[in-house]
Amino acid sequence: MKKSLDTILQAVDAYQDTILAAERHIWKNPESGYKEWKTHAYLKAKYEELGYVVNEVGNIPGFWMDVDTGRPGPKVVVFGEMDSLIVPTHPECDPETGAVHACGHHCQSAALLGVAAALKAPGALEGLSGSIRLMAVPAEELIELGYRKELKEQGVIRYFGGKQEYMARGLLDDVDMAFMVHTSSTDYLSCSAGGNGCVIKEATFMGKGSHAGGSPHRGINALYAANCGMQAANAIRETFPDADHIRFHPIITQGGAAVNAIPDRVVTESYLRASSMEAMARENLKVNRAFAGAAAAMGAQVHLWDHHGYAPLIQETNLKETARQVGIEVLGEERVKFGNAWGGGSTDMGDISCVMPALHPSIGGAENAAHSKDYIITDPVLACVDSAKFQAAMLVRLLEEDAALAKQIIAEGRQDYPTIPEYLAQIDALCIDKQAVIYDEERGAQLSF
């Protein structure tokens, strides 16, 4: 791969100023999920300057470009996420929205632009087979769920995650494998065994209001019901198998309207995370039973709303080993640290890994904890330029020699669901939207969860 690799790495270097300018521009104009229209417009113009035909998704931010080598073979997709977080205490956040790229997605977008530029270099595609799809995607961070529920109710989206939405729109139907590189607070390229998936949960406890001082006996305290539900869920934590990496972390988003009134409506939000789809479904059922039982104990009602968040991410073994070797060749052995630790966070790359071989390594360049007010990019060359070099080199390695390695990985790779529609049907079946307590004068309360 020597000739093509040298060509493509030199091309990335030639566009270093463009890559770093994109990193700064997107950092200074952060936008959260499904709102990334300024980022969309900026990047679209940059790709068009490179000579790409940009295919826009339409009513949500995001687009893609196809690069055909002219020879038959697999199609590899490379993602770059565009969305920011909301961290109002970050010193560089947008003062109006609180948005800030405190997870480094803007570096992904800048690096993907560098990959695109390199692929346009004369000779970059020489000796490669198959095709490449470069995709700018929205909405990886699972935040502002109220806004996304509104988009779903309006029919704008079907899914909260951008990659899931792309799957539903058929934009990945002809893709054979996928990878992307995240930004991390290290100085090296790393890759884990995978990470948790999650179920998004909203539980609305409903009681009966009354005067908290004068007639509390006439009310049904929804806040107490919610507290009982969370305590019941805490009491079953020891039944969560360690091997399943279960995480459950609820918050109360609405806790009552007035201090002198018995709360009649209290809303909790949470994720339940696990390392397999089976474990997510099994342990989520326990939590729903705890919530429903607590509501019934108080004579209250609870409305359970569960929605698939993200599937667990399983790094494809052969693709991971390829990435390790390529990383050493491009960055040097001292800057590549792959391992088998399991991550507790979640990403919609997990959904991609359910239907095709996928990989989601990370590269350094940031400092301090992700998602925090202290997160900053201190080495944009590593985070963006070196990331682009690694990703471009991955494409060369996968698609050289009649795409032999890509074909082997596809043939041997993990694929839990034969088709994307079958996968989407499975995650749709996990959704719940119902009252969990049925009151009957003869039989009292029955639970339905």
JOBEL-V10814 format. One record per pair of residues at least 4 apart in sequence whose C-alpha atoms are under 6 Angstrom apart, sorted by the first residue. I is the first residue (numbers start at 1). J is the second residue. D is the distance in whole Angstrom. If there is no record, write none. Layout:
BEGIN
<<I,J,D> <I,J,D>>
END
This chain:
BEGIN
<<1,5,6> <4,124,6> <7,124,6> <8,118,5> <8,124,6> <9,389,6> <11,118,5> <12,114,6> <12,118,5> <17,21,6> <19,110,5> <19,114,6> <22,110,5> <23,106,6> <23,107,6> <23,110,5> <26,106,6> <30,84,6> <30,99,6> <30,100,5> <31,35,6> <31,36,5> <31,83,6> <31,84,5> <31,99,6> <32,83,5> <32,84,5> <32,85,6> <33,83,5> <33,138,6> <33,139,4> <34,138,6> <34,139,6> <36,61,6> <37,61,6> <40,44,6> <47,52,6> <48,52,5> <54,64,6> <54,65,5> <55,63,5> <55,64,5> <56,63,4> <57,62,6> <57,63,5> <62,136,5> <62,137,5> <63,136,5> <64,134,5> <64,135,4> <65,133,6> <65,134,5> <66,132,6> <66,133,5> <67,131,6> <67,132,5> <68,131,4> <69,125,6> <69,129,6> <69,130,6> <69,131,6> <71,129,5> <71,130,6> <72,129,6> <72,130,5> <73,129,5> <73,130,4> <74,130,5> <74,176,6> <75,130,6> <75,131,5> <75,132,5> <75,175,5> <75,176,5> <76,132,5> <76,176,6> <76,177,5> <76,178,6> <77,132,6> <77,133,5> <77,134,6> <77,178,5> <78,134,5> <78,178,6> <78,179,5> <78,180,6> <79,135,5> <79,180,5> <80,108,5> <80,109,5> <80,112,6> <80,136,5> <81,105,5> <81,136,6> <81,137,5> <81,138,6> <82,105,6> <82,138,5> <83,138,6> <83,139,6> <84,100,5> <84,101,5> <85,99,6> <85,100,5> <85,101,6> <86,98,5> <86,99,4> <87,98,5> <88,98,4> <89,373,6> <90,373,4> <93,98,5> <93,99,5> <93,100,5> <94,98,5> <94,99,5> <102,370,6> <102,371,5> <102,375,5> <103,370,5> <103,371,6> <104,183,5> <107,384,5> <111,384,5> <111,388,5> <114,388,6> <115,388,5> <115,392,6> <119,124,6> <127,400,6> <128,399,5> <128,400,4> <129,399,5> <129,402,5> <129,403,5> <137,162,6> <138,162,5> <139,161,5> <139,162,5> <140,161,5> <140,162,6> <145,149,6> <151,156,5> <151,157,6> <152,156,6> <152,157,5> <152,158,6> <159,165,5> <166,171,5> <167,171,6> <167,172,6> <177,356,5> <177,357,5> <177,358,6> <178,358,5> <179,358,5> <179,359,5> <179,360,6> <180,360,5> <181,360,6> <181,361,5> <181,362,5> <182,362,4> <183,362,5> <183,363,5> <183,364,6> <184,362,6> <184,363,6> <184,364,5> <184,366,6> <185,364,5> <185,366,4> <185,367,5> <186,364,4> <187,364,4> <187,365,6> <188,335,4> <188,336,6> <188,363,6> <188,364,5> <189,336,5> <189,362,6> <189,363,4> <190,337,5> <190,338,5> <190,361,6> <190,362,5> <191,338,5> <191,361,4> <192,339,5> <192,340,5> <192,341,5> <193,315,6> <193,340,5> <193,341,6> <193,342,6> <194,313,5> <194,314,5> <194,315,5> <194,342,6> <195,312,6> <195,313,5> <195,342,6> <195,343,4> <195,344,6> <196,273,6> <196,274,5> <196,275,4> <196,312,5> <196,344,5> <196,345,6> <196,346,5> <197,273,5> <197,274,6> <197,310,5> <197,311,4> <197,312,4> <197,346,5> <198,272,5> <198,273,4> <198,309,5> <198,310,5> <199,271,5> <199,272,5> <199,307,6> <199,308,5> <199,309,5> <200,271,5> <200,306,6> <200,307,5> <200,309,5> <201,269,6> <201,270,5> <201,271,6> <201,305,6> <201,306,5> <202,268,6> <202,269,5> <202,305,5> <203,267,6> <203,268,5> <203,303,6> <203,304,5> <204,266,6> <204,267,4> <204,302,5> <204,303,5> <205,222,5> <205,265,6> <205,266,5> <205,301,6> <205,302,4> <206,222,5> <206,264,5> <206,265,5> <206,300,6> <206,301,5> <206,302,6> <207,220,5> <207,221,6> <207,222,5> <207,264,4> <207,300,5> <208,219,5> <208,220,5> <208,264,5> <209,219,5> <209,262,5> <209,263,6> <209,264,5> <210,216,6> <210,219,5> <210,261,6> <210,262,5> <211,215,5> <211,216,6> <211,261,5> <212,216,5> <212,260,5> <212,261,5> <212,262,5> <221,262,6> <221,263,6> <222,263,5> <222,264,5> <222,265,6> <222,266,6> <223,266,6> <225,294,6> <225,295,5> <225,298,6> <228,294,5> <229,290,6> <229,291,4> <229,294,5> <232,290,5> <233,287,6> <233,290,6> <244,274,6> <244,275,5> <245,274,5> <245,275,6> <246,273,5> <246,274,5> <247,272,6> <247,273,5> <248,271,6> <248,272,5> <249,270,6> <250,269,6> <250,270,4> <251,268,6> <251,269,5> <252,267,6> <252,268,4> <253,267,6> <253,268,6> <254,266,5> <254,267,5> <255,266,5> <256,263,5> <274,280,5> <275,312,6> <276,312,6> <279,283,6> <280,284,6> <289,293,6> <292,436,6> <295,300,5> <295,301,5> <296,300,6> <301,437,6> <302,435,6> <302,436,6> <303,434,6> <303,435,4> <303,436,6> <304,433,6> <304,434,6> <305,432,5> <305,433,4> <306,431,5> <306,432,5> <307,431,5> <310,347,6> <310,348,5> <311,350,5> <311,351,5> <312,350,5> <313,350,4> <315,359,5> <316,320,6> <316,357,6> <316,358,6> <323,327,6> <327,331,6> <328,332,4> <328,333,5> <353,357,6> <353,358,5> <354,415,6> <354,416,5> <355,415,5> <355,417,5> <356,415,5> <357,413,6> <364,383,6> <365,377,6> <365,378,6> <365,379,4> <365,380,6> <365,382,5> <365,383,5> <366,376,6> <366,377,4> <366,378,5> <367,375,6> <367,376,6> <368,374,6> <368,375,5> <369,375,6> <370,375,6> <380,384,6> <381,385,5> <382,386,5> <383,387,6> <396,400,6> <398,403,6> <398,405,5> <398,406,5> <399,403,4> <409,413,5> <417,423,6> <436,447,6> <436,448,5> <436,449,5> <437,446,6> <437,447,5> <437,448,6> <438,445,6> <438,446,5> <439,444,6> <439,445,4> <440,444,5>>
END
